[in-house]
Amino acid sequence: MIASSSQALSDHDITRIAELLSSGLSKQPVIGANRYFDVVLGFVVAITALSVIWYYFKGAVYRQLMRTEQSFAVEALKNVDKKTLKEVLGDVDLPSWITFPDFERVGWVNDTIDQLWPYVNDAVSVTMREQLNPLLAENKPGWMSSIKLYRFDLGDKPPQVNGMKVYKNQAVKDQVIIEADFVWAGANDVQLVVKPIPKTLGGIEAVGKAVGNLISLRVGTQKLIVTGRIRLSLKPLIDDLPIVGAIHVAFVEVPKFSLNLTLYGGDISFLPGLEAWLTAFVKDNVLRPFVLPQAFVYPLVDSAHLGIEKPEGMVFVKLIEATNVPRMDLFSDSDPYVKMFVRDKRIQKSQVKENSKNPKWNEDFKFLVHEPDYQALNAIMFDWDRVNADDEIGRISVPIKDLPHAEPQDLWLEIFDYAADDEANKVVEDEHIINGLFGTVRNVKNLTTAAISRFERHVPLPERNKKCKLHMEVTYYKFQAQELRAAEMDETKTEDDCASGDETAAEDQHLKLSKEVVNTLKGGVLYVKPVQASHVMHKPWFKGGVLGSTTTCKVSVAGQSKHTITGHGPDPIFTEPLEFLLGGDDISVEHSEITIELWDYRLRDSFQGSLKIRLAEIIDKQRIKERYTLDGVRHGELILEMQWISAVASH
C-alpha cells in the first residue's frame, strides 16, 4: 500500500513538495535574525534609559548633598566675624559688609525690595517711556536718521543690596545719610527701533530720508549688569510731621554698567558702534544726571520749608587756548568749542572758533561746588557741525579734591591723542577705529554725541601724530562760613574783616577772591535761549541778500555779550542757550536790561531787529517763555526762553 501510494505521487508533486521545504528552510534564518535584532535593540534602549535615569538621579543626589553642605557652611559662617572671613577668603571680591567695617548685612532690605519691585518696575517703565524718546532724538549720532524706544521693561529681577552704612556724628545735623552698595543683573526687556541711514545721504537730504524710511531695525538689550553705590539722604529734618522735608536719592559715583545688544533677525555687527554709543548714552543721560551732588528729590513738605543747599566752594576757570586741534573731516579745519561743567545740569559753553587749529578763547567761567570730594571739573571739546550732530574731539577731567585752596593752577592738559594709552594719558580712554556701515566709529569711553568720521581711517591726516592740548587757569576757592553769611544777609565783607593793614601778596589775592566770592553768591545764573525767529527782515540785495538770509542772535547783559550760532532762512531756528553768570552788583543795578539783537553778518552787516527785557522781571518770575515783537524793523518776531537760578540755590 505504501509503495502504491508513493508511486501515486507524480514527479510534479514531488518537485512541488521539495520547493516548499526548501522555501521554508530558507525563510527560517531570516525570521530568527529579525527577532535577534529586536532583542538587541531593546536591550540597548533599556541600558540607555537606565543610564540616563541613573545620571539624573546621581546628579540630583549630588546637588542635594551640595545644598546640604552649603547650608551647613552658611550656618557656620553666620557665627564667623568679619576679620576671620577676610582671612579665609583672601583677595576675593568681597561684599562691602566684609570689606568695610562700617557696612552691615541687611537681608531684610532685599526682602523689602523684592516685594516692592513689581510696583517700581511699572512706575519707572511708564516714566522712561515718556522721557527717553526725546533724549534719544536729541543725542542720536549723525549716521542714523532716528532711534526710538519700542519696549521698556525692567524685568522681574530686582537689584540686590550687598551692604549698608548709616553716617553718624556728621557736622551737618539736619539730615540722615544712608549709603548702600548694590548689584543688578537684570532680566530686562528693552527694545529700540533704529533707522541706520543718515538724514543727508550723498549730500542730498531727500535721498537720505527716502532710503532711511526703507530700513528699520529692532535692537534689544541682553546681559545688563549694573554695580555701584547709592546714597539716600533724608533732609532737612524739621520739628514737625513728617519730620523729614524731602528724600534725596543719588549715586555716589557713576555706576559700573555693561550690556550686550542683539539685532532681531540679523547680526548686531551690522550696526558697529551702536553698543558703544548706547552704553555712553545711558551713562551720560540716564545715570550721570543723578550722581552727587545732583539727585532725584521727592519733597514730603512744601518746598518753602526745604531750605537751600549751600555750596562749599567755587571753581574759577580761565579758558585760554587749545593747540593742534585735529580735523574731524577731510576738507576743513575743525570749528572747536568747549563745554565745561562740574555737574551735568549746569553746563557752560565757550564761543565757537570757526576753522581754527589753534583757537584762542580767553573766556572766564565760574562753577559752584557742593561736593568737592566727588565732583570734578570736566571740559569736553567739540567740533561744531552745521548739519549733523557735533563731533566730540576729546575731554579732560580734573578732580576738585586735587586742587589746592585759592592757588591758581596753570594747566596744559592733553585731551586728544590717537596713540595714547591709559598709562600715558589718564583723561582720554584708549580708542580704536571700527569699520562702520557708512563710515568709521571712534570707540571712546563716555562718547555720547555723534562718533562717526567717514574719512579718518582712509586719509592720513598729519594732525594725528600731534597732541591736542587745552590751556586753562583753574582756581578752587573753599567758602568760609562768614562769606556764606555775608551773601545771605546782604552784607559786603570789608578789608578790616579779612586782613590787617600789612597783608602780604598772598593775603591780597585771598582778599580779592573773597570779595568776588561774596559778590558771586549774591548773584546767580541767567540762561537766555533764542528759540526761533519768524518773518525777519530780508537783507537788501546790495548788502549780499542775493546769497540768502542768515541770522545771528546777539545777547547782551551787564556788560557781557554772546552770540548764537547762525540760523538760516526767513524763520531761523537757534539751538543753543547762552549763559551769563551775574554777580550781586550786576543784578542790583536799577533798570538793568537784557538786550537781544538780530543781525545778518554775511558780507555786510544788516540789522534785523532788537528787543529789551527788564532783568528784574526774569529774576522775579524765575522762568519765562514768550513770543516778542522785534523793534526797529517793519516786521519780525522772536520766541525767547529765559531762566534765572540763584547762585546759593543752584543745586
Stockholm file with secondary structure:
# STOCKHOLM 1.0

chainA/1-651         MIASSSQALSDHDITRIAELLSSGLSKQPVIGANRYFDVVLGFVVAITALSVIWYYFKGAVYRQLMRTEQSFAVEALKNVDKKTLKEVLGDVDLPSWITFPDFERVGWVNDTIDQLWPYVNDAVSVTMREQLNPLLAENKPGWMSSIKLYRFDLGDKPPQVNGMKVYKNQAVKDQVIIEADFVWAGANDVQLVVKPIPKTLGGIEAVGKAVGNLISLRVGTQKLIVTGRIRLSLKPLIDDLPIVGAIHVAFVEVPKFSLNLTLYGGDISFLPGLEAWLTAFVKDNVLRPFVLPQAFVYPLVDSAHLGIEKPEGMVFVKLIEATNVPRMDLFSDSDPYVKMFVRDKRIQKSQVKENSKNPKWNEDFKFLVHEPDYQALNAIMFDWDRVNADDEIGRISVPIKDLPHAEPQDLWLEIFDYAADDEANKVVEDEHIINGLFGTVRNVKNLTTAAISRFERHVPLPERNKKCKLHMEVTYYKFQAQELRAAEMDETKTEDDCASGDETAAEDQHLKLSKEVVNTLKGGVLYVKPVQASHVMHKPWFKGGVLGSTTTCKVSVAGQSKHTITGHGPDPIFTEPLEFLLGGDDISVEHSEITIELWDYRLRDSFQGSLKIRLAEIIDKQRIKERYTLDGVRHGELILEMQWISAVASH
#=GR chainA/1-651 SS CHHHHHHHSCHHHHHHHHHHHHHHHHHHHHHHHHHHHHHHHHHHHHHHHHHHHHHHHHHHHHHHHHHHHHHHHHHHHTTSCHHHHHHHHTTSCCCHHHHSTTCBCCHHHHHHHHHHHHHHHHHHHHHHHHHHHHHHHHHCCTTCSEEEEEEEECCSCCCEEEEEEECCSCSCCSCEEEEEEEEEEECCEEEEEEECSCSSBTTBHHHHHHHHHHCCEEEEEEEEEEEEEEEEEEEEECSSTTSEEEEEEEESSCCEEEEEEEETTSCGGGSTTHHHHHHHHIIIIIIGGGBTTCCEEEESSCGGGSCCCCCCEEEEEEEEEEECCCCSSSSSCCCEEEEEESSTTSCEECCCCTTCSSCEEEEEEEEEESCTTTCEEEEEEEECCSSSCCEEEEEEEEEGGGSCBTCCEEEEEEEECTTCCTTTCSSSCCCCEEECSSSEEECCTTCCSCCEESSTTTSCCGGGGSCEEEEEEEEEEECCHHHHHHHHHTCCCCHHHHCCTTCCHHHHHHHHHHHHHHHHHTSEEEEEEEEEEESCCCCCGGGTGGGCCEEEEEEEETTEEEECCCEESSSCBCCCCEEEEECHHHHTSTTCEEEEEEEECSSSCEEEEEEEEEHHHHHHHSEEEEEEECBSSSSCEEEEEEEEEESTTCC
#=GC SS_cons         CHHHHHHHSCHHHHHHHHHHHHHHHHHHHHHHHHHHHHHHHHHHHHHHHHHHHHHHHHHHHHHHHHHHHHHHHHHHHTTSCHHHHHHHHTTSCCCHHHHSTTCBCCHHHHHHHHHHHHHHHHHHHHHHHHHHHHHHHHHCCTTCSEEEEEEEECCSCCCEEEEEEECCSCSCCSCEEEEEEEEEEECCEEEEEEECSCSSBTTBHHHHHHHHHHCCEEEEEEEEEEEEEEEEEEEEECSSTTSEEEEEEEESSCCEEEEEEEETTSCGGGSTTHHHHHHHHIIIIIIGGGBTTCCEEEESSCGGGSCCCCCCEEEEEEEEEEECCCCSSSSSCCCEEEEEESSTTSCEECCCCTTCSSCEEEEEEEEEESCTTTCEEEEEEEECCSSSCCEEEEEEEEEGGGSCBTCCEEEEEEEECTTCCTTTCSSSCCCCEEECSSSEEECCTTCCSCCEESSTTTSCCGGGGSCEEEEEEEEEEECCHHHHHHHHHTCCCCHHHHCCTTCCHHHHHHHHHHHHHHHHHTSEEEEEEEEEEESCCCCCGGGTGGGCCEEEEEEEETTEEEECCCEESSSCBCCCCEEEEECHHHHTSTTCEEEEEEEECSSSCEEEEEEEEEHHHHHHHSEEEEEEECBSSSSCEEEEEEEEEESTTCC
//
